Every structure is written in C-alpha cells, then in structure tokens.
Amino acid sequence: MLPTGPQPRVLLVWDAPNMDMSLGSLLGARPTSAYRPRFDAVGRWLLDLAGEDAVAEATVFTNVVPGSTEVVRPWVEALRNVGFAVFAKPKTTEDSDVDDDMLRHIELRAGEGALRHVVVASGDGRAFREPLEALHGKGIGITVIGFREYATFALNSELIDFVDLEDIDGVFREPLPRITLDSLPEGGAWLPPFRSLRSLLDRR
C-alpha cells in the first residue's frame, strides 16, 4: 500500500540582508565575485541533507532598495535559475526587514505537518533563536548556516546544529580572509576598518 499524506520536507530560508552584512563585516569590504557564495553549492548541500525521500525547498528572502532593481535583477534571476524561490520586499524604511516573512514561511510549512528539518541562513539570534528552539521541541531538526563569528546564538544553543558556510564544499571560490583575534599569525596581522573614516562626517 502506498503511503498517504504530504512528502517530508527540508526547508532552507536564507536571510540575504543579514548574510550580506555578516560577509561584508567579515571581509571589511564589499565582497568581490571570489567571495560571493555560490548558491548551486548550497543547493547541492541541501539536497544531500534532504536525501532521496524528502522534498528540498530552498528560499531566499531579500529587500530591494528603490532604484536598485537593475542591479538586483540579475542576482534574483540567477537564484531562480538554480532552483531557489525568492521573496523580495521593498526596502522603504529601516524597519522593512524580512525576518517576519521568513518566520511566517517556516510556520506555514510546519503547519502542513510534513516539515522534517529547517535550515536558517542568518546570524540574527534575536529573531530566530526562540522560534527555532520551539520547532526543535516539536521534533523538527534545526540547522543554522552562517559565519561562526556572527552566529553565536547557534553555537551557544544545545538544540541547534551549526554549519559554517565556508565548510560547505564549493560555496566560495577562494578561502575567506578570516583573520580574527583568535587566529592571529605569529607575525601579527592588519585588521581593516569596517567602514571609511569619512562615515563619521556623514552622521552629522
């Protein structure tokens, strides 16, 4: 007799604003093509996690600043060509974030009763830690992918598995220049500023 009911699902939700900010902070500059994550590699990793018997759903949530559509469109189309769904929201105010939209989508899939595993790409513990740990209590596997420097909420949680994005095979073309105070070479290292000194003038 064939099984009834929805097929098990593994869901990835990618917080593009948070991941972009974390990567930029890690590099101390705007990422070049060598340091931009390859979503095809992320997709293959997700398919491997899901296995053959589960549906793998990959989604990216992003803000679009008015006037930037020509810059953003090629990236969005590339994601869709790889097999990712994209939720795009206008960035009209500082509060036009996508966290609530991500949580609503996770709740939607959880409510369907077939969600086996949730993967969240974000370092935003304030938005995601409690909801994810609550899902874990319902028997749903939880993984956070991101950068260990900015995902302390996942590293400190006993209920959440953490995978550093750089540890996923093929995501970056070149190793990230991750010089931190915990990994200084013997001869020392320069730590570049996170922003231009002139930004001090812009805040006046």
URKADA-V272831 format. One record per backbone hydrogen bond with DSSP energy under -0.5 kcal/mol. CO is the residue of the C=O (numbers start at 1). NH is the residue of the N-H. Records with the same first field share a line. If there is no record, write none. Layout:
CO->NH / NH
This chain:
8->55
9->116 / 117
10->57
11->119
12->59
13->15 / 121
14->16 / 61
15->19
16->20
17->21
18->22
19->23
20->24
21->25
22->26
23->27
24->28 / 29
32->35
33->36
34->173 / 174
37->39
38->42
39->43
40->44
41->45
42->46
43->47
44->48
45->49
46->50
47->51
55->10 / 57
56->58
57->12
58->85
59->14
60->87
61->16
62->89
63->65
64->91
65->68
68->71 / 72
69->73
70->74
71->75
72->76
73->77
74->78
75->79
76->80
77->81
78->82
79->83 / 84
85->60
86->88
87->62
89->64
90->92
91->66
93->96
95->97
98->102
99->103
100->104
101->105
102->106
103->107
104->108
105->109
106->110
107->111
108->112
109->112 / 114
110->113
114->9 / 116
116->141
117->11
118->143
119->13 / 121
120->122 / 145
121->15
123->125
124->128
125->129
128->132
129->133
130->134
131->135
132->136
133->137
135->138 / 140
136->139
141->118
142->161
143->120
144->163
145->122
146->165
147->150 / 151
151->154 / 155
152->156
154->157
161->144
163->146
164->167
165->168
167->169
168->171
171->38
176->178
177->179
178->180
180->183
185->188
190->192
196->199
197->200
198->201 / 202
199->203
201->204
